[in-house]
């Protein structure tokens, strides 16, 4: 019986450690997602700035 209690206590400790690690990874993922959103927005802004002002039209022979 004592052996089972020891095993359960070790498993509870391991589960707690894994839960804390997972929470930390989730925070990292969220931080990276926010950075990606900012970079994507900046990229779109730069793309719009470099877009040519002259519209692309078909040549007269088309």
C-alpha positions as CSV (number, residue, x, y, z in Angstrom):
1,X,0.0,0.0,0.0
2,X,2.8,2.4,0.9
3,X,4.5,1.7,-2.5
4,X,1.3,2.7,-4.3
5,X,1.1,5.9,-2.4
6,X,4.7,6.7,-3.3
7,X,3.9,6.0,-7.0
8,X,0.8,8.2,-6.9
9,X,2.7,11.0,-5.3
10,X,5.5,10.8,-7.9
11,X,2.9,10.8,-10.7
12,X,1.1,13.8,-9.2
13,X,4.5,15.7,-9.1
14,X,5.2,14.7,-12.7
15,X,1.8,15.8,-13.9
16,X,2.2,19.2,-12.1
17,X,5.6,19.7,-13.7
18,X,4.2,18.8,-17.1
19,X,1.3,21.2,-16.6
20,X,3.6,24.0,-15.7
21,X,5.8,23.4,-18.7
22,X,2.8,23.3,-21.0
23,X,1.5,26.6,-19.6
24,X,4.9,28.1,-20.3
25,X,4.9,26.8,-23.8
26,X,1.4,28.2,-24.4
27,X,2.6,31.7,-23.3
28,X,5.5,31.4,-25.7
29,X,3.2,30.4,-28.6
30,X,0.9,33.3,-27.9
31,X,3.8,35.8,-27.8
32,X,5.1,34.4,-31.1
33,X,1.6,34.6,-32.6
34,X,1.3,38.3,-31.7
35,X,4.8,39.0,-33.2
36,X,3.8,37.1,-36.4
37,X,0.6,39.2,-36.7
38,X,2.6,42.4,-36.3
39,X,5.1,41.3,-38.9
40,X,2.4,40.2,-41.3
41,X,0.7,43.6,-41.0
42,X,4.0,45.4,-41.6
43,X,4.7,43.2,-44.7
44,X,1.2,44.0,-46.1
45,X,1.8,47.7,-45.5
46,X,5.2,47.6,-47.3
47,X,3.7,45.6,-50.1
48,X,1.0,48.2,-50.6
49,X,3.6,51.0,-50.7
50,X,5.6,49.3,-53.4
51,X,2.7,48.5,-55.6
52,X,2.9,50.3,-59.0
53,X,0.5,53.2,-59.5
54,X,-0.1,52.3,-63.1
55,X,-2.7,49.6,-63.5
56,X,-1.8,46.6,-65.6
57,X,-3.8,46.6,-68.8
58,X,-4.0,44.3,-71.7
59,X,-2.1,45.3,-74.8
60,X,-4.3,46.6,-77.7
61,X,-3.8,43.5,-79.8
62,X,-5.6,41.3,-77.2
